[in-house]
Amino acid sequence: YREKLHTINPPCVPYLGVYLSDLTFIEEGNKTIIDGLINYTKLRLEANAILELQQYQQMPYNLRYVPELLNLLERLPEPQPKWQEEYYQKSLVLEPRGCKKSDLLL
């Protein structure tokens, strides 16, 4: 994923989970203070992860107005709180907790 992402010219929307995982591992896996000194290597790693993500925010998107799409989006029903529970129950039927991949209904 990372190799492919680095070959793409912005604008693009990178998967945020990759960067959040990186930041979590950097934060949790390294001490901020070592022997009373600031661990600048850790801070540099965090800064580099954030800077890499920010590069995708520099290029504006060239979006055009599409009346048909706007009309479609405006006609969509508002999400209902009951839908969340209904969809969650359906997800448990399709992917029960603790099941193996071979047990899934594909």
N, C-alpha and C positions, 0 to 999 in steps of 0.2 A: 504494500500500500504506500509506504513512504517513498519508495523509489519512483513509483508512478506519479505520486503527488508532486514530487520535485521536478518532474518533466513537464508538468502542466503550467501553461501561462495563465496568470490571474486575469480576470476574476474567476474564482471558484470558491466553493464552500467546503472546506476540509471537515472531516469527521472530528468533532470536538473531543470525543471520548479518547482518542489517541493521545491528545495533548494533556487531558486531565489525568490519564493514567501515568504519563511521564512525570507530571508535576507531583502526583501522589507518591510515586516511587522515589523521586528525588527527595521529597520532604521527609518521608517516613524512613528512608534508608540511609540518611546521612545526618550527622549531628550538625547543628548550627554553630555550636561552640565546641572547640577541641582544645583541651589544655589551656583554657582561658582565652583562646584566640578565636576570632571569627573565621568560620570556614568559608572563605571566599570562593573556593571551588564549587561548593554546593550552590551558593548564590549565583555564580556564573552559569551553572547548568540550568537553574530555574529561569534566569533572565533569557538565556538562549532559546529555551522552549517557548517562552512568551513572545519573544521577538519573531520567531519563526511563524507563529500563529498570526501575529499582527501584520506580517507582510501580505496576507490575503485580504486585509481590510483596506489596503492602500489604493487598489484599483476600483474605480466605480463600475457598477453594472450598467450596461446599456440596455435597459428595459424599455419596451414600447407599450403603449396603451392598447389593449385588446378588449373592446367593448363586450364581445361575446363571453370572454372569460370572466370579466367583472360581473356581468349579469348572472352567470352560472354561480359564482361564489356568493353573490348576494342572496340567491334563492336557497342556499343550503340551510337546513334547519339548525337552530342553535343547539349545541350539545346539552344533553339532559343528564343530571346526576345519576339517574337510574341506569343510564346506558353503561356507565363505568362498571357497575356491579354485574350487569348482564354480560358484558364482554369479558369480564374477568372469569365468570363462571364458564363461559364458552371456552376460554383459553385453558382452563383446568381440564375440560373434557378432551380437548385436542392434545394437550401436553400435561398430563397429570404429574404432580410433584413426585420426584424420586424415580421416575420411569427412565428406562434406557432408550437410546435413540432408536433401537430396533423395535421398541414397543409403540412408537408414535404412529398415528394414522396419517399416512402421507398420500 
